[in-house]
Amino acid sequence: MIDQAFRPFARIIEELASFRNEFVDEQAGVRSYVHTCEIELPVELDVVRDGGRLQIGSTPPLYYVNTTFLPSFHRVRFTVQTAQHSDGD
């Protein structure tokens, strides 16, 4: 079982990819469209085998401790690109 401090990596990817590409503030009369979103972040990974299934958990780094040997953090870069706005923008 994945450590409770970690979330399934697949769920994190799904949540990052589900952003809305339109942001509206009716009161200010502002409408913005986001066509590409890129996120890069350090992560700790927890990989376990559960009933023959490989599970990957992820979390932001849990500890920042100055020691002789610092932990090796993985870096994830994730890019989501939506279809272009139909008005030719």
PyMOL Python script that loads the backbone (N, CA, C, O; Angstrom):
from pymol import cmd

cmd.read_pdbstr("""\
ATOM      1  N   MET A   1       0.845  -1.175   0.000  1.00  0.00           N
ATOM      2  CA  MET A   1       0.000   0.000   0.000  1.00  0.00           C
ATOM      3  C   MET A   1       0.897   1.248   0.000  1.00  0.00           C
ATOM      4  O   MET A   1       1.939   1.272   0.655  1.00  0.00           O
ATOM      5  N   ILE A   2       0.486   2.267  -0.731  1.00  0.00           N
ATOM      6  CA  ILE A   2       1.241   3.517  -0.820  1.00  0.00           C
ATOM      7  C   ILE A   2       1.186   4.242   0.523  1.00  0.00           C
ATOM      8  O   ILE A   2       0.149   4.264   1.187  1.00  0.00           O
ATOM      9  N   ASP A   3       2.308   4.828   0.910  1.00  0.00           N
ATOM     10  CA  ASP A   3       2.388   5.630   2.133  1.00  0.00           C
ATOM     11  C   ASP A   3       1.255   6.659   2.131  1.00  0.00           C
ATOM     12  O   ASP A   3       0.956   7.243   1.089  1.00  0.00           O
ATOM     13  N   GLN A   4       0.623   6.886   3.284  1.00  0.00           N
ATOM     14  CA  GLN A   4      -0.527   7.795   3.370  1.00  0.00           C
ATOM     15  C   GLN A   4      -0.185   9.223   3.004  1.00  0.00           C
ATOM     16  O   GLN A   4      -1.079   9.982   2.631  1.00  0.00           O
ATOM     17  N   ALA A   5       1.081   9.621   3.097  1.00  0.00           N
ATOM     18  CA  ALA A   5       1.480  10.985   2.744  1.00  0.00           C
ATOM     19  C   ALA A   5       1.501  11.191   1.225  1.00  0.00           C
ATOM     20  O   ALA A   5       1.574  12.324   0.747  1.00  0.00           O
ATOM     21  N   PHE A   6       1.435  10.094   0.476  1.00  0.00           N
ATOM     22  CA  PHE A   6       1.523  10.161  -0.981  1.00  0.00           C
ATOM     23  C   PHE A   6       0.146   9.985  -1.611  1.00  0.00           C
ATOM     24  O   PHE A   6      -0.728   9.331  -1.042  1.00  0.00           O
ATOM     25  N   ARG A   7      -0.038  10.575  -2.794  1.00  0.00           N
ATOM     26  CA  ARG A   7      -1.273  10.398  -3.567  1.00  0.00           C
ATOM     27  C   ARG A   7      -0.938   9.599  -4.812  1.00  0.00           C
ATOM     28  O   ARG A   7       0.184   9.691  -5.310  1.00  0.00           O
ATOM     29  N   PRO A   8      -1.877   8.818  -5.331  1.00  0.00           N
ATOM     30  CA  PRO A   8      -1.591   8.086  -6.572  1.00  0.00           C
ATOM     31  C   PRO A   8      -1.188   9.050  -7.686  1.00  0.00           C
ATOM     32  O   PRO A   8      -1.865  10.048  -7.934  1.00  0.00           O
ATOM     33  N   PHE A   9      -0.087   8.741  -8.347  1.00  0.00           N
ATOM     34  CA  PHE A   9       0.459   9.613  -9.386  1.00  0.00           C
ATOM     35  C   PHE A   9      -0.551   9.832 -10.512  1.00  0.00           C
ATOM     36  O   PHE A   9      -0.654  10.942 -11.035  1.00  0.00           O
ATOM     37  N   ALA A  10      -1.295   8.796 -10.890  1.00  0.00           N
ATOM     38  CA  ALA A  10      -2.294   8.922 -11.963  1.00  0.00           C
ATOM     39  C   ALA A  10      -3.357   9.959 -11.594  1.00  0.00           C
ATOM     40  O   ALA A  10      -3.804  10.711 -12.460  1.00  0.00           O
ATOM     41  N   ARG A  11      -3.766  10.011 -10.339  1.00  0.00           N
ATOM     42  CA  ARG A  11      -4.776  10.982  -9.906  1.00  0.00           C
ATOM     43  C   ARG A  11      -4.222  12.407 -10.008  1.00  0.00           C
ATOM     44  O   ARG A  11      -4.941  13.324 -10.403  1.00  0.00           O
ATOM     45  N   ILE A  12      -2.959  12.592  -9.656  1.00  0.00           N
ATOM     46  CA  ILE A  12      -2.345  13.919  -9.758  1.00  0.00           C
ATOM     47  C   ILE A  12      -2.341  14.381 -11.205  1.00  0.00           C
ATOM     48  O   ILE A  12      -2.676  15.532 -11.484  1.00  0.00           O
ATOM     49  N   ILE A  13      -1.967  13.502 -12.132  1.00  0.00           N
ATOM     50  CA  ILE A  13      -1.948  13.841 -13.554  1.00  0.00           C
ATOM     51  C   ILE A  13      -3.357  14.193 -14.030  1.00  0.00           C
ATOM     52  O   ILE A  13      -3.532  15.172 -14.756  1.00  0.00           O
ATOM     53  N   GLU A  14      -4.357  13.415 -13.637  1.00  0.00           N
ATOM     54  CA  GLU A  14      -5.746  13.696 -14.035  1.00  0.00           C
ATOM     55  C   GLU A  14      -6.185  15.072 -13.539  1.00  0.00           C
ATOM     56  O   GLU A  14      -6.814  15.823 -14.284  1.00  0.00           O
ATOM     57  N   GLU A  15      -5.864  15.405 -12.311  1.00  0.00           N
ATOM     58  CA  GLU A  15      -6.277  16.692 -11.753  1.00  0.00           C
ATOM     59  C   GLU A  15      -5.552  17.852 -12.427  1.00  0.00           C
ATOM     60  O   GLU A  15      -6.154  18.899 -12.666  1.00  0.00           O
ATOM     61  N   LEU A  16      -4.271  17.681 -12.737  1.00  0.00           N
ATOM     62  CA  LEU A  16      -3.536  18.739 -13.429  1.00  0.00           C
ATOM     63  C   LEU A  16      -4.079  18.969 -14.834  1.00  0.00           C
ATOM     64  O   LEU A  16      -4.090  20.100 -15.320  1.00  0.00           O
ATOM     65  N   ALA A  17      -4.532  17.896 -15.488  1.00  0.00           N
ATOM     66  CA  ALA A  17      -5.014  17.999 -16.867  1.00  0.00           C
ATOM     67  C   ALA A  17      -6.449  18.505 -16.959  1.00  0.00           C
ATOM     68  O   ALA A  17      -6.928  18.775 -18.061  1.00  0.00           O
ATOM     69  N   SER A  18      -7.142  18.638 -15.846  1.00  0.00           N
ATOM     70  CA  SER A  18      -8.563  18.994 -15.900  1.00  0.00           C
ATOM     71  C   SER A  18      -8.821  20.490 -15.702  1.00  0.00           C
ATOM     72  O   SER A  18      -9.936  20.881 -15.357  1.00  0.00           O
ATOM     73  N   PHE A  19      -7.809  21.326 -15.915  1.00  0.00           N
ATOM     74  CA  PHE A  19      -8.031  22.758 -15.701  1.00  0.00           C
ATOM     75  C   PHE A  19      -8.955  23.324 -16.774  1.00  0.00           C
ATOM     76  O   PHE A  19      -8.971  22.847 -17.908  1.00  0.00           O
ATOM     77  N   ARG A  20      -9.724  24.346 -16.402  1.00  0.00           N
ATOM     78  CA  ARG A  20     -10.594  25.030 -17.364  1.00  0.00           C
ATOM     79  C   ARG A  20      -9.751  26.014 -18.145  1.00  0.00           C
ATOM     80  O   ARG A  20      -8.902  26.695 -17.570  1.00  0.00           O
ATOM     81  N   ASN A  21      -9.969  26.098 -19.435  1.00  0.00           N
ATOM     82  CA  ASN A  21      -9.147  27.013 -20.234  1.00  0.00           C
ATOM     83  C   ASN A  21      -9.737  28.412 -20.330  1.00  0.00           C
ATOM     84  O   ASN A  21      -9.134  29.291 -20.947  1.00  0.00           O
ATOM     85  N   GLU A  22     -10.913  28.638 -19.728  1.00  0.00           N
ATOM     86  CA  GLU A  22     -11.531  29.967 -19.779  1.00  0.00           C
ATOM     87  C   GLU A  22     -11.744  30.479 -18.354  1.00  0.00           C
ATOM     88  O   GLU A  22     -12.338  29.800 -17.517  1.00  0.00           O
ATOM     89  N   PHE A  23     -11.243  31.695 -18.098  1.00  0.00           N
ATOM     90  CA  PHE A  23     -11.418  32.345 -16.811  1.00  0.00           C
ATOM     91  C   PHE A  23     -12.197  33.632 -17.045  1.00  0.00           C
ATOM     92  O   PHE A  23     -11.789  34.470 -17.849  1.00  0.00           O
ATOM     93  N   VAL A  24     -13.322  33.792 -16.344  1.00  0.00           N
ATOM     94  CA  VAL A  24     -14.223  34.916 -16.586  1.00  0.00           C
ATOM     95  C   VAL A  24     -14.484  35.671 -15.287  1.00  0.00           C
ATOM     96  O   VAL A  24     -14.765  35.076 -14.246  1.00  0.00           O
ATOM     97  N   ASP A  25     -14.383  37.001 -15.375  1.00  0.00           N
ATOM     98  CA  ASP A  25     -14.806  37.885 -14.286  1.00  0.00           C
ATOM     99  C   ASP A  25     -15.828  38.832 -14.898  1.00  0.00           C
ATOM    100  O   ASP A  25     -15.473  39.857 -15.481  1.00  0.00           O
ATOM    101  N   GLU A  26     -17.110  38.476 -14.759  1.00  0.00           N
ATOM    102  CA  GLU A  26     -18.194  39.248 -15.369  1.00  0.00           C
ATOM    103  C   GLU A  26     -18.210  40.687 -14.851  1.00  0.00           C
ATOM    104  O   GLU A  26     -18.422  41.616 -15.631  1.00  0.00           O
ATOM    105  N   GLN A  27     -17.991  40.885 -13.556  1.00  0.00           N
ATOM    106  CA  GLN A  27     -18.037  42.232 -12.977  1.00  0.00           C
ATOM    107  C   GLN A  27     -16.969  43.137 -13.569  1.00  0.00           C
ATOM    108  O   GLN A  27     -17.229  44.314 -13.820  1.00  0.00           O
ATOM    109  N   ALA A  28     -15.778  42.614 -13.794  1.00  0.00           N
ATOM    110  CA  ALA A  28     -14.687  43.425 -14.347  1.00  0.00           C
ATOM    111  C   ALA A  28     -14.717  43.437 -15.867  1.00  0.00           C
ATOM    112  O   ALA A  28     -13.988  44.204 -16.496  1.00  0.00           O
ATOM    113  N   GLY A  29     -15.559  42.589 -16.467  1.00  0.00           N
ATOM    114  CA  GLY A  29     -15.626  42.509 -17.920  1.00  0.00           C
ATOM    115  C   GLY A  29     -14.377  41.888 -18.535  1.00  0.00           C
ATOM    116  O   GLY A  29     -13.956  42.266 -19.629  1.00  0.00           O
ATOM    117  N   VAL A  30     -13.794  40.939 -17.825  1.00  0.00           N
ATOM    118  CA  VAL A  30     -12.548  40.317 -18.270  1.00  0.00           C
ATOM    119  C   VAL A  30     -12.783  38.846 -18.581  1.00  0.00           C
ATOM    120  O   VAL A  30     -13.454  38.135 -17.832  1.00  0.00           O
ATOM    121  N   ARG A  31     -12.223  38.408 -19.688  1.00  0.00           N
ATOM    122  CA  ARG A  31     -12.293  37.003 -20.091  1.00  0.00           C
ATOM    123  C   ARG A  31     -10.916  36.613 -20.610  1.00  0.00           C
ATOM    124  O   ARG A  31     -10.385  37.254 -21.517  1.00  0.00           O
ATOM    125  N   SER A  32     -10.342  35.569 -20.037  1.00  0.00           N
ATOM    126  CA  SER A  32      -9.021  35.097 -20.451  1.00  0.00           C
ATOM    127  C   SER A  32      -9.105  33.642 -20.870  1.00  0.00           C
ATOM    128  O   SER A  32      -9.863  32.857 -20.299  1.00  0.00           O
ATOM    129  N   TYR A  33      -8.315  33.294 -21.874  1.00  0.00           N
ATOM    130  CA  TYR A  33      -8.236  31.914 -22.344  1.00  0.00           C
ATOM    131  C   TYR A  33      -6.809  31.419 -22.176  1.00  0.00           C
ATOM    132  O   TYR A  33      -5.855  32.096 -22.558  1.00  0.00           O
ATOM    133  N   VAL A  34      -6.675  30.246 -21.608  1.00  0.00           N
ATOM    134  CA  VAL A  34      -5.362  29.629 -21.433  1.00  0.00           C
ATOM    135  C   VAL A  34      -5.296  28.454 -22.396  1.00  0.00           C
ATOM    136  O   VAL A  34      -6.128  27.548 -22.343  1.00  0.00           O
ATOM    137  N   HIS A  35      -4.292  28.476 -23.285  1.00  0.00           N
ATOM    138  CA  HIS A  35      -4.162  27.401 -24.274  1.00  0.00           C
ATOM    139  C   HIS A  35      -3.105  26.385 -23.875  1.00  0.00           C
ATOM    140  O   HIS A  35      -3.165  25.226 -24.286  1.00  0.00           O
ATOM    141  N   THR A  36      -2.133  26.819 -23.071  1.00  0.00           N
ATOM    142  CA  THR A  36      -1.080  25.911 -22.627  1.00  0.00           C
ATOM    143  C   THR A  36      -0.762  26.199 -21.171  1.00  0.00           C
ATOM    144  O   THR A  36      -0.629  27.354 -20.767  1.00  0.00           O
ATOM    145  N   CYS A  37      -0.644  25.149 -20.397  1.00  0.00           N
ATOM    146  CA  CYS A  37      -0.276  25.266 -18.997  1.00  0.00           C
ATOM    147  C   CYS A  37       0.891  24.311 -18.761  1.00  0.00           C
ATOM    148  O   CYS A  37       0.785  23.114 -19.029  1.00  0.00           O
ATOM    149  N   GLU A  38       2.012  24.850 -18.256  1.00  0.00           N
ATOM    150  CA  GLU A  38       3.175  24.007 -17.987  1.00  0.00           C
ATOM    151  C   GLU A  38       3.545  24.135 -16.525  1.00  0.00           C
ATOM    152  O   GLU A  38       3.673  25.237 -15.991  1.00  0.00           O
ATOM    153  N   ILE A  39       3.712  22.999 -15.893  1.00  0.00           N
ATOM    154  CA  ILE A  39       4.058  22.956 -14.478  1.00  0.00           C
ATOM    155  C   ILE A  39       5.306  22.094 -14.330  1.00  0.00           C
ATOM    156  O   ILE A  39       5.388  20.997 -14.884  1.00  0.00           O
ATOM    157  N   GLU A  40       6.272  22.604 -13.579  1.00  0.00           N
ATOM    158  CA  GLU A  40       7.457  21.806 -13.257  1.00  0.00           C
ATOM    159  C   GLU A  40       7.634  21.858 -11.752  1.00  0.00           C
ATOM    160  O   GLU A  40       7.606  22.936 -11.158  1.00  0.00           O
ATOM    161  N   LEU A  41       7.819  20.689 -11.125  1.00  0.00           N
ATOM    162  CA  LEU A  41       7.916  20.668  -9.687  1.00  0.00           C
ATOM    163  C   LEU A  41       8.765  19.501  -9.207  1.00  0.00           C
ATOM    164  O   LEU A  41       8.865  18.477  -9.884  1.00  0.00           O
ATOM    165  N   PRO A  42       9.380  19.658  -8.030  1.00  0.00           N
ATOM    166  CA  PRO A  42      10.096  18.526  -7.447  1.00  0.00           C
ATOM    167  C   PRO A  42       9.093  17.584  -6.792  1.00  0.00           C
ATOM    168  O   PRO A  42       8.088  18.034  -6.242  1.00  0.00           O
ATOM    169  N   VAL A  43       9.354  16.308  -6.845  1.00  0.00           N
ATOM    170  CA  VAL A  43       8.459  15.335  -6.230  1.00  0.00           C
ATOM    171  C   VAL A  43       9.269  14.226  -5.565  1.00  0.00           C
ATOM    172  O   VAL A  43      10.407  13.945  -5.943  1.00  0.00           O
ATOM    173  N   GLU A  44       8.656  13.615  -4.580  1.00  0.00           N
ATOM    174  CA  GLU A  44       9.156  12.361  -4.036  1.00  0.00           C
ATOM    175  C   GLU A  44       8.228  11.279  -4.569  1.00  0.00           C
ATOM    176  O   GLU A  44       7.017  11.483  -4.660  1.00  0.00           O
ATOM    177  N   LEU A  45       8.785  10.150  -4.914  1.00  0.00           N
ATOM    178  CA  LEU A  45       7.986   9.047  -5.443  1.00  0.00           C
ATOM    179  C   LEU A  45       8.020   7.877  -4.474  1.00  0.00           C
ATOM    180  O   LEU A  45       9.035   7.620  -3.825  1.00  0.00           O
ATOM    181  N   ASP A  46       6.914   7.180  -4.384  1.00  0.00           N
ATOM    182  CA  ASP A  46       6.809   5.959  -3.594  1.00  0.00           C
ATOM    183  C   ASP A  46       6.292   4.895  -4.550  1.00  0.00           C
ATOM    184  O   ASP A  46       5.174   5.000  -5.054  1.00  0.00           O
ATOM    185  N   VAL A  47       7.087   3.887  -4.797  1.00  0.00           N
ATOM    186  CA  VAL A  47       6.700   2.831  -5.731  1.00  0.00           C
ATOM    187  C   VAL A  47       6.572   1.534  -4.942  1.00  0.00           C
ATOM    188  O   VAL A  47       7.519   1.088  -4.294  1.00  0.00           O
ATOM    189  N   VAL A  48       5.377   0.934  -5.010  1.00  0.00           N
ATOM    190  CA  VAL A  48       5.125  -0.326  -4.294  1.00  0.00           C
ATOM    191  C   VAL A  48       4.410  -1.296  -5.215  1.00  0.00           C
ATOM    192  O   VAL A  48       3.727  -0.901  -6.161  1.00  0.00           O
ATOM    193  N   ARG A  49       4.584  -2.587  -4.914  1.00  0.00           N
ATOM    194  CA  ARG A  49       3.868  -3.632  -5.637  1.00  0.00           C
ATOM    195  C   ARG A  49       2.754  -4.108  -4.713  1.00  0.00           C
ATOM    196  O   ARG A  49       3.015  -4.557  -3.597  1.00  0.00           O
ATOM    197  N   ASP A  50       1.508  -4.008  -5.181  1.00  0.00           N
ATOM    198  CA  ASP A  50       0.347  -4.360  -4.368  1.00  0.00           C
ATOM    199  C   ASP A  50      -0.449  -5.418  -5.125  1.00  0.00           C
ATOM    200  O   ASP A  50      -1.122  -5.107  -6.107  1.00  0.00           O
ATOM    201  N   GLY A  51      -0.374  -6.654  -4.673  1.00  0.00           N
ATOM    202  CA  GLY A  51      -1.107  -7.731  -5.330  1.00  0.00           C
ATOM    203  C   GLY A  51      -0.688  -7.929  -6.779  1.00  0.00           C
ATOM    204  O   GLY A  51      -1.536  -8.212  -7.624  1.00  0.00           O
ATOM    205  N   GLY A  52       0.582  -7.789  -7.084  1.00  0.00           N
ATOM    206  CA  GLY A  52       1.054  -7.953  -8.455  1.00  0.00           C
ATOM    207  C   GLY A  52       0.929  -6.701  -9.301  1.00  0.00           C
ATOM    208  O   GLY A  52       1.380  -6.680 -10.446  1.00  0.00           O
ATOM    209  N   ARG A  53       0.326  -5.660  -8.756  1.00  0.00           N
ATOM    210  CA  ARG A  53       0.157  -4.385  -9.470  1.00  0.00           C
ATOM    211  C   ARG A  53       1.169  -3.375  -8.968  1.00  0.00           C
ATOM    212  O   ARG A  53       1.366  -3.244  -7.760  1.00  0.00           O
ATOM    213  N   LEU A  54       1.809  -2.665  -9.872  1.00  0.00           N
ATOM    214  CA  LEU A  54       2.752  -1.622  -9.493  1.00  0.00           C
ATOM    215  C   LEU A  54       1.985  -0.328  -9.268  1.00  0.00           C
ATOM    216  O   LEU A  54       1.223   0.101 -10.135  1.00  0.00           O
ATOM    217  N   GLN A  55       2.180   0.299  -8.111  1.00  0.00           N
ATOM    218  CA  GLN A  55       1.520   1.558  -7.802  1.00  0.00           C
ATOM    219  C   GLN A  55       2.574   2.628  -7.569  1.00  0.00           C
ATOM    220  O   GLN A  55       3.578   2.388  -6.899  1.00  0.00           O
ATOM    221  N   ILE A  56       2.338   3.807  -8.126  1.00  0.00           N
ATOM    222  CA  ILE A  56       3.248   4.926  -7.961  1.00  0.00           C
ATOM    223  C   ILE A  56       2.521   6.023  -7.198  1.00  0.00           C
ATOM    224  O   ILE A  56       1.445   6.464  -7.600  1.00  0.00           O
ATOM    225  N   GLY A  57       3.114   6.456  -6.101  1.00  0.00           N
ATOM    226  CA  GLY A  57       2.572   7.562  -5.320  1.00  0.00           C
ATOM    227  C   GLY A  57       3.511   8.738  -5.441  1.00  0.00           C
ATOM    228  O   GLY A  57       4.701   8.561  -5.700  1.00  0.00           O
ATOM    229  N   SER A  58       2.991   9.940  -5.258  1.00  0.00           N
ATOM    230  CA  SER A  58       3.807  11.138  -5.395  1.00  0.00           C
ATOM    231  C   SER A  58       3.369  12.173  -4.372  1.00  0.00           C
ATOM    232  O   SER A  58       2.208  12.216  -3.965  1.00  0.00           O
ATOM    233  N   THR A  59       4.315  13.004  -3.966  1.00  0.00           N
ATOM    234  CA  THR A  59       4.049  14.108  -3.056  1.00  0.00           C
ATOM    235  C   THR A  59       5.131  15.160  -3.248  1.00  0.00           C
ATOM    236  O   THR A  59       6.231  14.832  -3.691  1.00  0.00           O
ATOM    237  N   PRO A  60       4.844  16.417  -2.925  1.00  0.00           N
ATOM    238  CA  PRO A  60       5.945  17.393  -2.893  1.00  0.00           C
ATOM    239  C   PRO A  60       6.964  16.903  -1.862  1.00  0.00           C
ATOM    240  O   PRO A  60       6.609  16.122  -0.979  1.00  0.00           O
ATOM    241  N   PRO A  61       8.197  17.335  -1.954  1.00  0.00           N
ATOM    242  CA  PRO A  61       9.203  16.886  -0.976  1.00  0.00           C
ATOM    243  C   PRO A  61       8.712  17.112   0.453  1.00  0.00           C
ATOM    244  O   PRO A  61       8.249  18.200   0.799  1.00  0.00           O
ATOM    245  N   LEU A  62       8.819  16.077   1.266  1.00  0.00           N
ATOM    246  CA  LEU A  62       8.322  16.157   2.643  1.00  0.00           C
ATOM    247  C   LEU A  62       9.311  16.807   3.594  1.00  0.00           C
ATOM    248  O   LEU A  62       8.909  17.453   4.562  1.00  0.00           O
ATOM    249  N   TYR A  63      10.605  16.642   3.329  1.00  0.00           N
ATOM    250  CA  TYR A  63      11.610  17.129   4.268  1.00  0.00           C
ATOM    251  C   TYR A  63      12.684  17.901   3.534  1.00  0.00           C
ATOM    252  O   TYR A  63      13.214  17.429   2.528  1.00  0.00           O
ATOM    253  N   TYR A  64      13.007  19.074   4.023  1.00  0.00           N
ATOM    254  CA  TYR A  64      14.147  19.851   3.544  1.00  0.00           C
ATOM    255  C   TYR A  64      15.126  19.950   4.715  1.00  0.00           C
ATOM    256  O   TYR A  64      15.066  20.887   5.511  1.00  0.00           O
ATOM    257  N   VAL A  65      16.003  18.995   4.803  1.00  0.00           N
ATOM    258  CA  VAL A  65      16.943  18.945   5.912  1.00  0.00           C
ATOM    259  C   VAL A  65      18.348  19.041   5.349  1.00  0.00           C
ATOM    260  O   VAL A  65      18.715  18.268   4.464  1.00  0.00           O
ATOM    261  N   ASN A  66      19.146  19.988   5.855  1.00  0.00           N
ATOM    262  CA  ASN A  66      20.537  20.090   5.425  1.00  0.00           C
ATOM    263  C   ASN A  66      21.348  18.988   6.099  1.00  0.00           C
ATOM    264  O   ASN A  66      21.589  19.018   7.306  1.00  0.00           O
ATOM    265  N   THR A  67      21.756  18.029   5.301  1.00  0.00           N
ATOM    266  CA  THR A  67      22.609  16.950   5.777  1.00  0.00           C
ATOM    267  C   THR A  67      23.762  16.815   4.805  1.00  0.00           C
ATOM    268  O   THR A  67      23.802  17.494   3.780  1.00  0.00           O
ATOM    269  N   THR A  68      24.694  15.945   5.124  1.00  0.00           N
ATOM    270  CA  THR A  68      25.821  15.721   4.224  1.00  0.00           C
ATOM    271  C   THR A  68      25.340  15.205   2.880  1.00  0.00           C
ATOM    272  O   THR A  68      25.849  15.605   1.833  1.00  0.00           O
ATOM    273  N   PHE A  69      24.349  14.306   2.914  1.00  0.00           N
ATOM    274  CA  PHE A  69      23.781  13.747   1.687  1.00  0.00           C
ATOM    275  C   PHE A  69      22.317  14.159   1.595  1.00  0.00           C
ATOM    276  O   PHE A  69      21.476  13.656   2.340  1.00  0.00           O
ATOM    277  N   LEU A  70      22.019  15.068   0.685  1.00  0.00           N
ATOM    278  CA  LEU A  70      20.625  15.487   0.502  1.00  0.00           C
ATOM    279  C   LEU A  70      19.874  14.435  -0.297  1.00  0.00           C
ATOM    280  O   LEU A  70      20.473  13.770  -1.143  1.00  0.00           O
ATOM    281  N   PRO A  71      18.585  14.265  -0.054  1.00  0.00           N
ATOM    282  CA  PRO A  71      17.814  13.304  -0.839  1.00  0.00           C
ATOM    283  C   PRO A  71      17.781  13.730  -2.308  1.00  0.00           C
ATOM    284  O   PRO A  71      17.908  14.908  -2.639  1.00  0.00           O
ATOM    285  N   SER A  72      17.611  12.757  -3.152  1.00  0.00           N
ATOM    286  CA  SER A  72      17.534  13.028  -4.593  1.00  0.00           C
ATOM    287  C   SER A  72      16.070  13.178  -4.975  1.00  0.00           C
ATOM    288  O   SER A  72      15.328  12.196  -5.008  1.00  0.00           O
ATOM    289  N   PHE A  73      15.654  14.406  -5.263  1.00  0.00           N
ATOM    290  CA  PHE A  73      14.269  14.637  -5.656  1.00  0.00           C
ATOM    291  C   PHE A  73      14.136  14.457  -7.154  1.00  0.00           C
ATOM    292  O   PHE A  73      15.032  14.824  -7.913  1.00  0.00           O
ATOM    293  N   HIS A  74      13.040  13.902  -7.570  1.00  0.00           N
ATOM    294  CA  HIS A  74      12.731  13.791  -8.988  1.00  0.00           C
ATOM    295  C   HIS A  74      12.057  15.082  -9.412  1.00  0.00           C
ATOM    296  O   HIS A  74      11.454  15.769  -8.588  1.00  0.00           O
ATOM    297  N   ARG A  75      12.152  15.413 -10.674  1.00  0.00           N
ATOM    298  CA  ARG A  75      11.469  16.603 -11.200  1.00  0.00           C
ATOM    299  C   ARG A  75      10.475  16.124 -12.247  1.00  0.00           C
ATOM    300  O   ARG A  75      10.797  15.284 -13.087  1.00  0.00           O
ATOM    301  N   VAL A  76       9.282  16.661 -12.190  1.00  0.00           N
ATOM    302  CA  VAL A  76       8.246  16.346 -13.152  1.00  0.00           C
ATOM    303  C   VAL A  76       7.889  17.622 -13.892  1.00  0.00           C
ATOM    304  O   VAL A  76       7.635  18.653 -13.270  1.00  0.00           O
ATOM    305  N   ARG A  77       7.868  17.559 -15.210  1.00  0.00           N
ATOM    306  CA  ARG A  77       7.387  18.675 -16.030  1.00  0.00           C
ATOM    307  C   ARG A  77       6.154  18.147 -16.758  1.00  0.00           C
ATOM    308  O   ARG A  77       6.190  17.108 -17.418  1.00  0.00           O
ATOM    309  N   PHE A  78       5.082  18.886 -16.618  1.00  0.00           N
ATOM    310  CA  PHE A  78       3.794  18.461 -17.155  1.00  0.00           C
ATOM    311  C   PHE A  78       3.235  19.596 -17.985  1.00  0.00           C
ATOM    312  O   PHE A  78       3.134  20.723 -17.498  1.00  0.00           O
ATOM    313  N   THR A  79       2.868  19.323 -19.239  1.00  0.00           N
ATOM    314  CA  THR A  79       2.306  20.348 -20.123  1.00  0.00           C
ATOM    315  C   THR A  79       0.942  19.896 -20.610  1.00  0.00           C
ATOM    316  O   THR A  79       0.790  18.787 -21.122  1.00  0.00           O
ATOM    317  N   VAL A  80      -0.056  20.771 -20.447  1.00  0.00           N
ATOM    318  CA  VAL A  80      -1.403  20.524 -20.975  1.00  0.00           C
ATOM    319  C   VAL A  80      -1.658  21.574 -22.041  1.00  0.00           C
ATOM    320  O   VAL A  80      -1.457  22.766 -21.813  1.00  0.00           O
ATOM    321  N   GLN A  81      -2.097  21.129 -23.193  1.00  0.00           N
ATOM    322  CA  GLN A  81      -2.391  22.053 -24.283  1.00  0.00           C
ATOM    323  C   GLN A  81      -3.806  21.786 -24.772  1.00  0.00           C
ATOM    324  O   GLN A  81      -4.161  20.650 -25.087  1.00  0.00           O
ATOM    325  N   THR A  82      -4.615  22.848 -24.832  1.00  0.00           N
ATOM    326  CA  THR A  82      -6.001  22.710 -25.272  1.00  0.00           C
ATOM    327  C   THR A  82      -6.122  23.113 -26.737  1.00  0.00           C
ATOM    328  O   THR A  82      -5.199  23.685 -27.318  1.00  0.00           O
ATOM    329  N   ALA A  83      -7.266  22.810 -27.318  1.00  0.00           N
ATOM    330  CA  ALA A  83      -7.532  23.239 -28.696  1.00  0.00           C
ATOM    331  C   ALA A  83      -7.555  24.764 -28.739  1.00  0.00           C
ATOM    332  O   ALA A  83      -7.967  25.402 -27.771  1.00  0.00           O
ATOM    333  N   GLN A  84      -7.122  25.348 -29.836  1.00  0.00           N
ATOM    334  CA  GLN A  84      -7.116  26.806 -29.980  1.00  0.00           C
ATOM    335  C   GLN A  84      -8.528  27.351 -29.991  1.00  0.00           C
ATOM    336  O   GLN A  84      -9.457  26.678 -30.438  1.00  0.00           O
ATOM    337  N   HIS A  85      -8.692  28.565 -29.501  1.00  0.00           N
ATOM    338  CA  HIS A  85      -9.996  29.230 -29.460  1.00  0.00           C
ATOM    339  C   HIS A  85     -10.501  29.419 -30.899  1.00  0.00           C
ATOM    340  O   HIS A  85      -9.722  29.789 -31.778  1.00  0.00           O
ATOM    341  N   SER A  86     -11.767  29.175 -31.142  1.00  0.00           N
ATOM    342  CA  SER A  86     -12.317  29.157 -32.509  1.00  0.00           C
ATOM    343  C   SER A  86     -12.437  30.526 -33.169  1.00  0.00           C
ATOM    344  O   SER A  86     -12.720  30.592 -34.365  1.00  0.00           O
ATOM    345  N   ASP A  87     -12.230  31.645 -32.425  1.00  0.00           N
ATOM    346  CA  ASP A  87     -12.317  32.984 -33.039  1.00  0.00           C
ATOM    347  C   ASP A  87     -11.054  33.376 -33.781  1.00  0.00           C
ATOM    348  O   ASP A  87     -10.932  34.511 -34.243  1.00  0.00           O
ATOM    349  N   GLY A  88     -10.108  32.445 -33.902  1.00  0.00           N
ATOM    350  CA  GLY A  88      -8.880  32.725 -34.632  1.00  0.00           C
ATOM    351  C   GLY A  88      -7.808  33.351 -33.771  1.00  0.00           C
ATOM    352  O   GLY A  88      -6.781  33.784 -34.292  1.00  0.00           O
ATOM    353  N   ASP A  89      -8.019  33.414 -32.449  1.00  0.00           N
ATOM    354  CA  ASP A  89      -7.017  33.989 -31.550  1.00  0.00           C
ATOM    355  C   ASP A  89      -5.832  33.055 -31.430  1.00  0.00           C
ATOM    356  O   ASP A  89      -4.876  33.358 -30.716  1.00  0.00           O
TER     357      ASP A  89
END
""", "prot")
cmd.dss("prot")
cmd.show_as("cartoon", "prot")
cmd.util.cbc("prot")
cmd.orient("prot")
